[in-house]
Amino acid sequence: MIILPAVPYEPILPLRTGADYIASLRGRDLPVYLFGERVAEPVDHPMIRPSINAVAETYDLALREPELAAVISPFTGERVSRFLHVAHSADDLVRQNKMQRRLGQLT
């Protein structure tokens, strides 16, 4: 049996910035290991940070280009990142693909 550490519950919030996302990761004391060694603060590790920055860009893109990277959630009625949105139509999939292409250009 695998027991995962408890992660503090965060209620669904409106769109936030990439900086907010990065700040939310800091100080969580998550058991992250790289090459067999524990990483004290993954946010500051040079091999992990590029991945964190790429995810942070999804938040920033949703704020900078909402017509491309944000959508109104049918579950909450709030504007959310299209990156996290569950597609409900062919149009959703096309828009999601366009957003992913844009993220690829930026990261």
N, C-alpha and C positions, 0 to 999 in steps of 0.2 A: 504494500500500500504506500502511495506517495502522499505525503502531507505537505501542502503548500502553505507558506506563511500568509497570515491575514494581511490584506491590503486595505487601507482606510477607504471607506465608501465615499465616493464623490457623486453627488447628485448631478443629473443632466443640467449642464449650464449652457448658456448661449455661446456662440462662437467666441473663441479666445485667440490670443496671439500666439505665435510660435514661442516667444519669450515666456509667456505664461505657461505653456506646455513644458518647456525646459525647466522652469522654476518648480513646477509640480513634481518633477522627478527627483529633484535635489533633496537629500537628507532622508530618503525612505529606507535606508539600510536594507536594501534588497540583496539576496544572496547571489551575486553575479560573479562568475568565475571566467577567466580568460587564460588559456594555456595552463590550466591547473592551479592558478593563483587567484585568490579573491580580489576583486576590484572594490576598493573602499567607496569611491564615488564615481559610478559609471559615467555620469554626465561630463566629468572632466577627463576621462580617459581618451587619449588621442586615436585609438582604434575604434572606439564605440561612438564617439561624438559625431562623426559624419553621418551615421545612421540616424541619430537623434536629430541632427540638423535637417535631414531629409523629411522626417515626419513633421518637424516644426514648420517646414515650408508648406505642408498641406494646410495648416491652420492659417498661415499668413496669406496664402493664395486665396483661400475662401473669403478673406476680408478685403484683399486688393481687387480680386476679380470675381465677385459673387455670382455674376451671370454664368460664369464658367464652373466655378468650384464650390458653390453652395446651393442648397435646395431646402425647401420647407419640408420638414419631416411629417409624414402622414400620421405618425404616432404621437408626436408632442405638439405639432403646430409651430415649432420653433425652427429658425434657420439653422441648419447644421452643415457640416462639411460634406460635400459630395463623396469624398474619400471614404467616409464612414456610412454613407447612405445605402440602404438595400434597394437595388433597382427593381422597379415595378413594371417597366415597359421597355420596348425596343428603344424608344427615345432616351430613356434613362441610361441605357447601356451605351448608346452613341455619345451622349454627353459625358459619361464617366470616362470613356476612352479618350475623348478630347482633353479632359482634365488631366488624365494620366500622361498624355503626350506632352502637355504643357509643363507638368512637373518634371518630366524627363529632360526637357530643355533647361529648366532652372537648376536642377540638382546635378 
